[in-house]
Amino acid sequence: MEHKVEYLNQSSSRSTGPILSISRKLFSKATSPCEEIVFENQTWYIGSGISPESHPGRNIIRPLENAMLTSKCLYCESQNILVIALQGCVNMNSGDAYFDYELICKDCNKFSAVSYAEN
C-alpha cells in the first residue's frame, strides 16, 4: 500500500505509513522494540518502537537528544510516541552533525520523521 508523504519543511515529514527507507522496509518485520543494525552502510536503530527517553541512541549527539525529548506527532501533536528508526553521527573530519529519526504515534497510529544536518 502506498502512503502519501507530506514534507512539512525541509526537516520534517509525516505520513499514514512508514517514511524513511529503513522503516518502509523493516518496520513491519520488527520483532523487538529497538535493535542496532547496519543498513545501507549506516548504523541504525530500528524496531517496533521505544520511548524517546529510553532510546539507546539518543545520546549520540546533543542536538539529537534535545530533538527527541521534545518530539511530538506531526498530525495530532501528541507526545505519546515511540521511536521506530534512528541514525546519526558527527563527521570526524568536518565536525558536522546529522541525524534522522522516525516516530509512530500511539494515539493516532501515524508516522512522523525528522532530519537534521548541521553544516
Backbone as numpy.savetxt, mean C-alpha at the origin, in Angstrom:
# Nx Ny Nz CAx CAy CAz Cx Cy Cz
-12.44 -9.71 -13.52 -13.28 -8.54 -13.52 -12.39 -7.30 -13.52
-12.66 -6.37 -14.40 -11.91 -5.12 -14.48 -12.50 -4.11 -13.49
-11.62 -3.38 -12.82 -12.02 -2.34 -11.90 -11.44 -1.02 -12.39
-12.26 0.02 -12.38 -11.80 1.33 -12.80 -10.97 1.95 -11.68
-9.76 2.38 -11.99 -8.90 3.06 -11.03 -9.05 4.56 -11.24
-9.35 5.28 -10.17 -9.45 6.73 -10.23 -8.17 7.32 -9.64
-7.47 8.16 -10.40 -6.27 8.81 -9.93 -6.66 10.15 -9.34
-6.67 10.24 -8.01 -7.13 11.43 -7.33 -6.11 12.56 -7.40
-4.85 12.21 -7.39 -3.77 13.15 -7.62 -2.58 12.30 -8.04
-1.41 12.88 -8.16 -0.30 12.09 -8.67 0.21 11.05 -7.68
-0.30 11.07 -6.44 0.20 10.08 -5.49 -0.89 9.25 -4.82
-2.16 9.46 -5.17 -3.24 8.69 -4.57 -4.20 8.20 -5.63
-4.68 6.98 -5.44 -5.67 6.43 -6.36 -6.60 5.52 -5.58
-7.78 5.27 -6.15 -8.75 4.41 -5.49 -9.49 3.58 -6.53
-10.03 2.44 -6.06 -10.72 1.54 -6.97 -11.57 0.56 -6.15
-12.51 -0.07 -6.83 -13.31 -1.09 -6.17 -12.56 -2.42 -6.13
-11.45 -2.53 -6.84 -10.61 -3.73 -6.83 -9.16 -3.35 -6.61
-8.29 -4.34 -6.44 -6.87 -4.06 -6.21 -6.27 -3.15 -7.29
-5.32 -2.30 -6.88 -4.77 -1.27 -7.75 -3.35 -1.58 -8.22
-2.44 -1.78 -7.29 -1.03 -2.01 -7.64 -0.88 -3.36 -8.34
0.10 -3.48 -9.21 0.25 -4.74 -9.97 0.45 -5.93 -9.03
1.18 -5.76 -7.93 1.38 -6.87 -7.01 0.08 -7.30 -6.35
-0.74 -6.35 -5.95 -1.99 -6.72 -5.29 -3.00 -7.28 -6.29
-3.00 -6.77 -7.53 -3.88 -7.37 -8.55 -3.54 -8.82 -8.78
-2.24 -9.13 -8.71 -1.80 -10.50 -8.99 -1.90 -11.41 -7.76
-1.60 -10.90 -6.55 -1.45 -11.79 -5.40 -2.45 -11.62 -4.26
-3.21 -10.51 -4.21 -4.11 -10.29 -3.07 -5.11 -11.42 -2.89
-5.74 -11.86 -3.95 -6.76 -12.91 -3.83 -6.18 -14.26 -3.45
-4.86 -14.43 -3.60 -4.20 -15.69 -3.26 -3.52 -15.65 -1.89
-3.60 -14.51 -1.20 -2.89 -14.35 0.08 -3.42 -15.33 1.12
-2.48 -15.96 1.83 -2.84 -16.91 2.88 -2.43 -16.43 4.26
-1.76 -15.28 4.32 -1.37 -14.72 5.61 -1.61 -13.21 5.57
-1.70 -12.57 6.74 -1.94 -11.12 6.76 -0.83 -10.31 6.11
0.43 -10.78 6.24 1.56 -10.01 5.70 2.79 -10.90 5.62
3.38 -10.94 4.44 4.65 -11.65 4.29 5.55 -10.89 3.34
6.84 -11.06 3.49 7.84 -10.37 2.67 8.20 -11.25 1.50
8.12 -10.69 0.28 8.49 -11.43 -0.92 9.25 -10.49 -1.86
9.88 -11.06 -2.89 10.49 -10.28 -3.95 9.56 -10.38 -5.16
9.14 -9.23 -5.66 8.23 -9.15 -6.80 8.78 -8.10 -7.75
9.01 -8.48 -9.00 9.58 -7.58 -10.00 10.84 -6.89 -9.49
11.73 -7.65 -8.90 13.04 -7.21 -8.41 12.97 -6.21 -7.26
11.85 -6.14 -6.56 11.72 -5.28 -5.39 11.20 -6.10 -4.22
11.62 -5.72 -3.02 11.11 -6.38 -1.82 9.78 -5.73 -1.45
8.76 -6.56 -1.32 7.40 -6.11 -1.00 6.89 -6.86 0.23
5.98 -6.24 0.94 5.16 -6.91 1.93 3.78 -7.05 1.28
3.24 -8.25 1.26 1.95 -8.51 0.63 1.17 -9.47 1.51
-0.14 -9.34 1.52 -0.96 -10.26 2.28 -2.42 -9.89 2.24
-3.19 -10.56 3.08 -4.63 -10.30 3.16 -4.93 -9.03 3.93
-3.94 -8.51 4.67 -4.09 -7.23 5.34 -3.67 -7.23 6.79
-3.01 -6.16 7.18 -2.54 -5.98 8.55 -2.69 -4.49 8.89
-2.96 -4.18 10.14 -3.16 -2.78 10.53 -1.87 -1.98 10.30
-2.01 -0.70 9.98 -0.81 0.13 9.78 0.09 0.15 11.02
-0.50 0.15 12.21 0.29 0.19 13.44 1.12 -1.07 13.64
0.66 -2.19 13.12 1.34 -3.48 13.31 2.21 -3.88 12.13
2.20 -3.12 11.07 2.90 -3.52 9.85 4.42 -3.54 10.07
5.09 -4.64 9.74 6.53 -4.74 9.95 7.36 -3.82 9.07
6.81 -3.31 7.98 7.56 -2.46 7.07 7.37 -0.98 7.28
6.59 -0.59 8.26 6.28 0.84 8.40 7.48 1.68 8.79
8.51 1.09 9.36 9.69 1.84 9.80 10.83 1.85 8.77
10.53 1.48 7.54 11.57 1.49 6.50 12.15 2.89 6.35
11.27 3.87 6.24 11.67 5.28 6.15 10.63 6.12 6.89
11.05 7.22 7.47 10.16 8.06 8.28 8.92 8.55 7.52
9.03 9.02 6.27 7.81 9.48 5.59 6.75 8.37 5.45
7.20 7.14 5.30 6.27 6.02 5.18 5.51 5.80 6.47
6.20 5.79 7.59 5.54 5.59 8.87 4.50 6.69 9.11
4.86 7.93 8.88 3.94 9.05 9.08 2.72 8.93 8.17
2.92 8.58 6.92 1.81 8.45 5.97 0.89 7.30 6.34
1.44 6.18 6.70 0.61 5.01 7.02 -0.24 5.25 8.26
0.31 5.88 9.27 -0.42 6.05 10.52 -1.55 7.07 10.40
-1.54 7.89 9.36 -2.63 8.86 9.15 -3.50 8.49 7.95
-3.30 7.33 7.37 -4.05 6.92 6.19 -5.52 6.67 6.50
-6.32 6.86 5.46 -7.74 6.55 5.56 -8.23 6.14 4.18
-9.40 5.52 4.15 -10.01 5.10 2.89 -10.28 6.32 2.03
-9.94 6.25 0.76 -10.16 7.37 -0.15 -11.59 7.41 -0.70
-12.43 6.47 -0.26 -13.86 6.50 -0.59 -14.67 7.04 0.59
-14.61 6.34 1.72 -15.50 6.69 2.84 -14.76 7.41 3.98
-13.45 7.59 3.85 -12.59 8.26 4.82 -12.48 7.55 6.16
-12.82 6.28 6.20 -12.68 5.49 7.42 -11.20 5.21 7.67
-10.84 5.14 8.93 -9.48 4.71 9.29 -9.47 3.25 9.71
-10.56 2.55 9.45 -10.67 1.12 9.71 -10.13 0.38 8.49
-8.81 0.41 8.34 -8.14 -0.06 7.13 -7.09 -1.11 7.45
-6.74 -1.87 6.42 -5.64 -2.83 6.51 -4.69 -2.60 5.34
-3.39 -2.72 5.58 -2.38 -2.59 4.53 -2.24 -3.95 3.86
-2.44 -4.00 2.52 -2.33 -5.27 1.81 -1.05 -5.38 0.99
-0.42 -4.26 0.66 0.83 -4.28 -0.10 1.66 -3.05 0.27
2.98 -3.24 0.36 3.86 -2.13 0.73 5.27 -2.41 0.25
5.92 -1.37 -0.25 7.36 -1.41 -0.55 7.89 -0.01 -0.44
9.14 0.11 -0.10 9.76 1.42 -0.02 11.24 1.29 0.27
11.98 2.36 -0.01 13.40 2.34 0.29 14.00 3.74 0.14
15.23 3.83 0.52 16.02 5.03 0.31 17.15 4.65 -0.64
17.31 5.41 -1.72 18.38 5.15 -2.67 19.70 5.50 -2.02
20.61 4.55 -1.98 21.89 4.73 -1.30 22.78 5.78 -1.99
22.62 5.97 -3.29 23.44 6.95 -4.00 22.93 8.37 -3.85
21.63 8.56 -4.03 21.07 9.92 -4.03 20.46 10.32 -2.69
20.08 9.34 -1.89 19.39 9.64 -0.65 17.90 9.86 -0.82
17.41 9.74 -2.06 15.99 9.90 -2.33 15.20 8.74 -1.72
14.04 9.05 -1.19 13.16 8.03 -0.60 11.93 7.87 -1.47
11.42 6.64 -1.52 10.15 6.41 -2.22 9.43 5.24 -1.57
8.10 5.22 -1.74 7.31 4.10 -1.27 5.98 4.03 -2.00
5.39 2.86 -1.96 4.04 2.59 -2.45 3.38 1.68 -1.44
2.11 1.94 -1.17 1.35 0.99 -0.37 -0.11 1.03 -0.77
-0.80 -0.07 -0.48 -2.21 -0.18 -0.81 -2.98 -0.66 0.41
-4.19 -0.12 0.54 -5.06 -0.41 1.68 -6.36 -1.00 1.19
-6.99 -1.79 2.06 -8.37 -2.18 1.86 -9.15 -1.67 3.07
-10.31 -1.11 2.81 -11.15 -0.57 3.88 -12.04 -1.68 4.42
-12.02 -1.85 5.72 -12.85 -2.87 6.35 -14.32 -2.45 6.43
-14.60 -1.16 6.21 -15.98 -0.68 6.26 -16.68 -0.76 4.90
-16.00 -0.31 3.83 -16.65 -0.31 2.51 -16.04 -1.32 1.53
-14.97 -2.01 1.92 -14.31 -3.04 1.10 -13.76 -2.51 -0.23
-13.35 -1.25 -0.26 -12.74 -0.68 -1.45 -11.26 -0.45 -1.19
-10.52 -0.19 -2.25 -9.07 -0.12 -2.21 -8.56 1.31 -2.43
-7.48 1.65 -1.74 -6.81 2.94 -1.89 -5.30 2.67 -2.00
-4.62 3.42 -2.86 -3.17 3.27 -3.00 -2.51 4.64 -2.87
-1.33 4.64 -2.27 -0.56 5.87 -2.06 0.86 5.63 -2.55
1.40 6.59 -3.28 2.78 6.54 -3.75 3.48 7.82 -3.34
4.77 7.73 -3.09 5.55 8.88 -2.67 6.94 8.76 -3.27
7.44 9.86 -3.77 8.82 9.89 -4.26 9.43 11.22 -3.83
10.52 11.15 -3.11 11.22 12.34 -2.64 12.47 12.48 -3.47
12.44 13.37 -4.44 13.61 13.58 -5.28 13.67 15.00 -5.79
